[in-house]
Amino acid sequence: MSIQRHNDDVLTGAQAKQDDEWQLWAQFPTSVCPDLTYMRETDSTNAQLVQQVENTIAQGQASSLEPYTTVVASQQTRGRGRYARAWMDAPGALLFSTLVKVPTPYLSWVTLVAGLALKKATQVPNTQLKWPNDLLLDGRKIAGILSEHVAAAGQTEAEGEQHWVVVGVGLNIGQVPSVENPLNAVPAGALETDPKERPQILKRFLEELRTYLQDLTQVNAGEAKLREWQAEYMGASIGAGSEASVTLATGERLEGTMLGVGLLGTLELEVDGERRSVTTADVALSAKAGTAPSRVGHVEIRDEGSEAANAEGSQ
């Protein structure tokens, strides 16, 4: 593992021993994470990890990339969400990004299964997911997820084409951001636990995410795995049966009833008696859904050289 400041200076010896934040991460288990880089401050953990992966590939060393390589920071100066929206975090938040390798049939579920993993990692039973990237507690958003496709990761006979995806998470712990994101209509909240528990929460998250994504071969998983995820997500999320206002990326607005999540991770709506599948949108649920209206998005695959975020989140 390495420990870095935002300017890439390495903290060693007495400096590291005096850094309480670093001490929290110094003994993070390599069995869960092959390489963890801690940064006291960075612009965005997603941006840092995406750049690291792209540089490794450009240097012809793609074979050295390892799933669950992770960047964690105490503070982000340019945290971002979908469509480059700004994200605010408070001191004590858990801010990290991790690298996963995913076969093509499961790309659309990366953000959703990350949400399921995060819900379990918090160990708070009454948290709820909001399609596809928000984690709520008592109607308040305590976490957001941002997934970014980085590059193709080769092809195998069993799994088909695979992809490198960076999954970023921002989880408010102890403190609510003093200035809430004006683009997010859901009021911010925070997980009521000691910020010193962040390494344990990250460990549980990575363990859960590994469980979801392991052995994703077309032969051994396929539709059965998607249906398993679909059923679990429906049981862990809010909104099904609620009236929703959905604004598509084209600007078109749909008014209808949210039916739930489709087999491919899409938002399913009934609009004027017809079923519509939505992959990317801003969605406002009615108050009857149990939370204030909010904006949500979905996974988008980034074209090479472009800057497209996948879901409104935190990195």
Disulfide bonds with the S-S distance in Angstrom:
none
